[in-house]
Amino acid sequence: MYMQGFIADPLGVNIGQSYYKGPIYVAPIQQDMLFGIDLIQRGGVIINVGKGTFIYDGHAITMNIGDREGKPSVARVTVAKRCVVPPKSVVRLGC
């Protein structure tokens, strides 16, 4: 069984004070973001689980480790134009 996902067009992402532009792989996971080994190598990442920090290109970023107390999570996404998504449906948008 394979996870169903897709590759989005190259996007720019700020990670700490660094900027990354490249293809983004989108997958149906609960986490806000999952970094691939290519991005981890590029930023010379150091993960300090004890302190809960993810150091990318020398910039420490606090990680959210564990569950979110059973509360639903919300991610802010900005799209170029208004689009109404009907209930119980899926829409793929450029963002």
CYANA upper distance limits for C-alpha pairs under 8 A (distance plus 0.5 A):
  3 MET  CA     27 ALA  CA      7.72
  3 MET  CA     28 PRO  CA      8.15
  4 GLN  CA     27 ALA  CA      7.03
  4 GLN  CA     28 PRO  CA      7.68
  5 GLY  CA     25 TYR  CA      7.65
  5 GLY  CA     26 VAL  CA      5.96
  5 GLY  CA     27 ALA  CA      4.85
  5 GLY  CA     28 PRO  CA      7.18
  6 PHE  CA     25 TYR  CA      6.37
  6 PHE  CA     26 VAL  CA      5.87
  6 PHE  CA     27 ALA  CA      7.25
  7 ILE  CA     23 PRO  CA      7.00
  7 ILE  CA     24 ILE  CA      6.21
  7 ILE  CA     25 TYR  CA      4.95
  7 ILE  CA     26 VAL  CA      6.52
  8 ALA  CA     23 PRO  CA      6.53
  8 ALA  CA     24 ILE  CA      5.73
  8 ALA  CA     25 TYR  CA      6.65
  8 ALA  CA     26 VAL  CA      7.33
  9 ASP  CA     22 GLY  CA      8.28
  9 ASP  CA     23 PRO  CA      6.12
  9 ASP  CA     24 ILE  CA      7.36
 10 PRO  CA     21 LYS  CA      6.78
 10 PRO  CA     22 GLY  CA      4.86
 10 PRO  CA     23 PRO  CA      4.52
 10 PRO  CA     24 ILE  CA      6.82
 11 LEU  CA     21 LYS  CA      5.89
 11 LEU  CA     22 GLY  CA      6.10
 11 LEU  CA     23 PRO  CA      6.75
 11 LEU  CA     24 ILE  CA      7.17
 12 GLY  CA     19 TYR  CA      7.37
 12 GLY  CA     20 TYR  CA      6.11
 12 GLY  CA     21 LYS  CA      4.71
 12 GLY  CA     22 GLY  CA      7.25
 13 VAL  CA     19 TYR  CA      6.26
 13 VAL  CA     20 TYR  CA      5.68
 13 VAL  CA     21 LYS  CA      6.71
 14 ASN  CA     18 SER  CA      6.21
 14 ASN  CA     19 TYR  CA      5.05
 14 ASN  CA     20 TYR  CA      6.81
 15 ILE  CA     19 TYR  CA      6.57
 15 ILE  CA     20 TYR  CA      7.76
 15 ILE  CA     56 TYR  CA      7.74
 16 GLY  CA     56 TYR  CA      7.69
 16 GLY  CA     59 HIS  CA      6.41
 16 GLY  CA     60 ALA  CA      7.77
 16 GLY  CA     61 ILE  CA      6.93
 17 GLN  CA     59 HIS  CA      7.33
 18 SER  CA     56 TYR  CA      8.44
 18 SER  CA     57 ASP  CA      7.51
 32 ASP  CA     75 ALA  CA      7.72
 35 PHE  CA     39 LEU  CA      6.86
 35 PHE  CA     40 ILE  CA      7.12
 36 GLY  CA     40 ILE  CA      6.79
 37 ILE  CA     41 GLN  CA      6.49
 38 ASP  CA     42 ARG  CA      6.66
 39 LEU  CA     43 GLY  CA      6.75
 40 ILE  CA     44 GLY  CA      6.63
 40 ILE  CA     45 VAL  CA      5.76
 40 ILE  CA     56 TYR  CA      8.17
 41 GLN  CA     45 VAL  CA      7.00
 43 GLY  CA     56 TYR  CA      5.55
 43 GLY  CA     57 ASP  CA      5.15
 44 GLY  CA     56 TYR  CA      6.79
 44 GLY  CA     57 ASP  CA      6.37
 45 VAL  CA     54 PHE  CA      7.40
 45 VAL  CA     55 ILE  CA      5.91
 45 VAL  CA     56 TYR  CA      5.32
 45 VAL  CA     57 ASP  CA      7.20
 46 ILE  CA     54 PHE  CA      6.55
 46 ILE  CA     55 ILE  CA      5.56
 46 ILE  CA     56 TYR  CA      7.43
 47 ILE  CA     52 GLY  CA      8.30
 47 ILE  CA     53 THR  CA      6.58
 47 ILE  CA     54 PHE  CA      5.19
 47 ILE  CA     55 ILE  CA      6.75
 48 ASN  CA     52 GLY  CA      6.27
 48 ASN  CA     53 THR  CA      5.70
 48 ASN  CA     54 PHE  CA      6.85
 48 ASN  CA     55 ILE  CA      8.47
 49 VAL  CA     53 THR  CA      6.99
 52 GLY  CA     62 THR  CA      6.42
 52 GLY  CA     63 MET  CA      5.78
 52 GLY  CA     64 ASN  CA      7.87
 52 GLY  CA     65 ILE  CA      7.65
 53 THR  CA     60 ALA  CA      6.52
 53 THR  CA     61 ILE  CA      5.98
 53 THR  CA     62 THR  CA      5.13
 53 THR  CA     63 MET  CA      5.94
 54 PHE  CA     60 ALA  CA      6.20
 54 PHE  CA     61 ILE  CA      5.59
 54 PHE  CA     62 THR  CA      6.82
 54 PHE  CA     63 MET  CA      6.88
 55 ILE  CA     59 HIS  CA      5.72
 55 ILE  CA     60 ALA  CA      4.73
 55 ILE  CA     61 ILE  CA      6.47
 56 TYR  CA     60 ALA  CA      7.00
 56 TYR  CA     61 ILE  CA      8.01
 68 ARG  CA     72 PRO  CA      8.09
 68 ARG  CA     73 SER  CA      8.07
 77 VAL  CA     95 CYS  CA      7.60
 78 THR  CA     95 CYS  CA      6.34
 79 VAL  CA     93 LEU  CA      7.77
 79 VAL  CA     94 GLY  CA      6.99
 79 VAL  CA     95 CYS  CA      4.86
 80 ALA  CA     94 GLY  CA      7.87
 80 ALA  CA     95 CYS  CA      6.77
 85 VAL  CA     89 SER  CA      7.36
 85 VAL  CA     90 VAL  CA      7.66
 85 VAL  CA     91 VAL  CA      7.12
